[in-house]
Amino acid sequence: MSPTILSAELSAFHDSHRLNFVKYARSRGAQPDEAEDIASTAFLTLYRAGQAFLAADNRDGFAFKVLRDTIADHFRHRSRRPRTQALPEEPGNLFGADCGGAIDAVNCRVDIERALQALPARQADCLSMNLLLDLSREQIAHYLGISASAVSSHLSTGRRALAKHLEGYQPYVTTGQGGQG
Amino acid sequence: MNIDDLFQAARATLRDEYAGYDPAAGRTRLEDDAVRDAVTPQPRGWVEDWTAQAICRTADPDELFVQGTAQNRAKSLCTGCPVRTECLADALDNRVEYGVWGGMTERERRALLRRRPAVTSWRRLLETARTEYARATGIAHTQPHQKEVVDKALEWTA
């Protein structure tokens, strides 16, 4: 076995949560390589926290807070950097995709991410973790440091708000034939 | 299309994107980062008792409290001083009028104070600028880069 600087506990935690962290970063609008960077930075912060993290009552919640802060830092720094490439043209409407083809499905995810941003943070977190990352209510409760029933409540309220927000949804089709439902 | 269908499609793309994802690569990267972290000197904090570490503590005071162009020669003593920024902040905050402090002559400090009359705490400004500079450049020991630190502080207060 090769020598390692990481404790077995942190390694195990990393392996079981990294994918969730990367996906969560993606759901907040990070590009694939950015999501990997964000997850790596978050885990490095946890490594630096050492015992404070390992002795925490709720490690999932501790780590998730670090992840959220890292994402916020990432976007704050990114907004200060000069853009190196042109932004893609905005689609004709906010929620444009019939989610049939691969590109449409990706558009669809982007639309959902945007729609989620219009909701209160807790509701958006619960919805994206439950519906995009496929996490159970208990897992979400651990990450957010709230009870499972509170997660259920956020999900239910969030779904209603999102449904209202998506009212009048007009699909955008990549073939250029917009306006189909 | 209802919300469930929308999310189902979005979830499928995310699932496909990360199908077969192996956290081992991430763990290796974390190992590398942790090792680098362990051997990289961390940015120095603000030194409260800076006079004990100043290079000039053993120098002849007359060398620093000179007049005119001799001050520019006196400044060279500050080069490489580990507490140069602390010294400068102290002199600016206390409006010290005479002598070379933190690598700046009387005239340079007066000009700086005139340019930024609104600054209430040079210590806080320079400390923040130094931390930000160290973070942005990855350079832990920022004393030799004091000019850049002061420039950053001026940029913020422009």
Chai-1 contact restraints between the chains, C-beta under 6 A:
chainA,res_idxA,chainB,res_idxB,connection_type,confidence,min_distance_angstrom,max_distance_angstrom,comment,restraint_id
A,I5,B,A34,contact,1.0,0.0,6.0,A-B,restraint_1
A,I5,B,V35,contact,1.0,0.0,6.0,A-B,restraint_2
A,L6,B,E31,contact,1.0,0.0,6.0,A-B,restraint_3
A,H14,B,R27,contact,1.0,0.0,6.0,A-B,restraint_4
A,D15,B,P23,contact,1.0,0.0,6.0,A-B,restraint_5
A,R18,B,P23,contact,1.0,0.0,6.0,A-B,restraint_6
A,R18,B,G26,contact,1.0,0.0,6.0,A-B,restraint_7
A,L19,B,Y21,contact,1.0,0.0,6.0,A-B,restraint_8
A,K23,B,L14,contact,1.0,0.0,6.0,A-B,restraint_9
A,S40,B,R29,contact,1.0,0.0,6.0,A-B,restraint_10
A,F43,B,L30,contact,1.0,0.0,6.0,A-B,restraint_11
A,L44,B,D33,contact,1.0,0.0,6.0,A-B,restraint_12
A,Y47,B,A34,contact,1.0,0.0,6.0,A-B,restraint_13
A,C99,B,A9,contact,1.0,0.0,6.0,A-B,restraint_14
A,A105,B,A9,contact,1.0,0.0,6.0,A-B,restraint_15
A,A105,B,T13,contact,1.0,0.0,6.0,A-B,restraint_16
A,V106,B,T13,contact,1.0,0.0,6.0,A-B,restraint_17
A,C108,B,A9,contact,1.0,0.0,6.0,A-B,restraint_18
A,C108,B,A10,contact,1.0,0.0,6.0,A-B,restraint_19
A,R109,B,A10,contact,1.0,0.0,6.0,A-B,restraint_20
A,R109,B,T13,contact,1.0,0.0,6.0,A-B,restraint_21
A,I112,B,A10,contact,1.0,0.0,6.0,A-B,restraint_22
A,L131,B,F7,contact,1.0,0.0,6.0,A-B,restraint_23
A,L132,B,A10,contact,1.0,0.0,6.0,A-B,restraint_24
A,L132,B,R11,contact,1.0,0.0,6.0,A-B,restraint_25
A,L132,B,L14,contact,1.0,0.0,6.0,A-B,restraint_26
A,L162,B,I3,contact,1.0,0.0,6.0,A-B,restraint_27
A,A163,B,I3,contact,1.0,0.0,6.0,A-B,restraint_28
